[in-house]
């Protein structure tokens, strides 16, 4: 089946927190439209840019088998769509079911340009759990009482951390606890006894979030469009980019209950938006309708902002529903450090350009390389057309120097080198990556997203990864399959995948401030043998730089 739609990127007046902003939206909607498809469908989406900024759209978590041209990160798989231009994304959903999402992948436009992508089973097939009465996507977002592009431009100019957001949102609405927001609070109706499938998506730009519903248990059944072994919890933790599908049963006394989300802020001493967004779970049962209007909803008690134990307990509860085929022989074993850095003030620069800690500029890196996006070609074009000088293939498989990653890091390692380096993988290579957080300036939880692939998360832990001690802890039986991994604060995560999708695929931190600073790298996966292992030819309307 083909599902075609037209998307218009445009500025639209949006009123939040008492003020109207000229906000970049899709089809005039914030958040943008929900796309609903079936496993096996082909999507054709023509995106026309009527905004004043360059834009691209990324289909977060879609495998994009052989269709890397439709992946969307700007200067990686395509040049951006210029104002006044169009580009048609065409791709097929293959073997994926559950909740994904789409968002802009250009500067900070994804602050408002995003929406849900719901993939149902093929026609005639069903969920691996009883079909719920209702389904409700809940997109957790982040709102600036400013133009987000101005916020990131100011940070880039000053070298300091960008201003934090003014509100979190659920389906675009901040909720009862913010000024001028009460009457638009999102209401999720339910009848007593019925079950609802909530598709929770963290579309926030820069913040991991805790999510709870007062007095109700959440039965987790999926994450990142992969089913999981169901388990029950009262709280979720989602990093930006992650999705979690939960079943909720209306088994409480009929009333109104707050659905709430607020920050999990793991970086010690770093400023963050400490507000709480709410929606309302409302029982539609007769006794409630009569008296619930006057009663305040019940508020859940959310974990403390720095409650790493709760965040860790949640991510460690995820398992695949049954035994999976994890690659056991490894062809490529990478060890990649992820974290922040500080660049000394460049010679001749003004102090106003060096407003990071102690007169520095914030930066970020993987294996001490701060990633620089090309500007005249995309990496995929340069690879496919053999254009020299756009990138090099010498991204290091290990940190250039070993050090105590999560301890006191020598000042000589605080300044990463800049570069556009990719790592080459042969088609079919079995890859293991140890993602090791660092404590340069501050340790924090990093949501690391790999484009074009799902991967298995074998283990996570705190401190420095130690192969002798930690390899025996790997779950090779039923590890969860995800597209975005939370690397714990001051710790590590191990992932594995098979490089069976040719193209250029970004691996990056999904905190947008960190990708702005260079916390990224890319894999160049070569073609295999024959058409089914070869990247498709680029579409005729691929944007030019």
Secondary structure, 3 states (H helix, E strand, C coil): CEEEEEEEEEEEEEEECCEEEEEEEECCECCCCCEEEECCCEEEEEEEECCCCCECEEEECCCCCCCHHHCCCECCCECCECCCCEEEEEEECCCCCEEEEEEECCCCHHHCCEEEEEEECCCCCCCCCCCCCEEEEEEEEEECCCCHHHHHHHHHHHCCCCCCCCEEEECCECCCCCCCCHHHCCEEEECCCCEEEEEEEECCCCCEEEEEECCCCEEEEEECCEEEEEEEECEEEECCCCEEEEEEECCCCCCEEEEEEEEECCCCCCCCCCCEEEEEEEECCHHHHHHCCCCCCECCCCCCCCCHHHHHHHHHCCECCCCCCCCCCCCEEEEEEEEEEEEECCCCCCHHHCCCHHHEEEEEEECCEEECCCCCCCHHHHHHHCCCCCCECCCCCCCCCCCCCCCCCCHHHCCCEEECEEEEECCCCEEEEEEEECCCCCCCCEEEEECCCCEEEEEEEECCCCHHHHHHHCCCCCEEEECEEEECCCEEEEEEEECCCCEEEEEEECCHHHHHCCCEEEEEECCCCCHHHCCCCCCCCCCCC
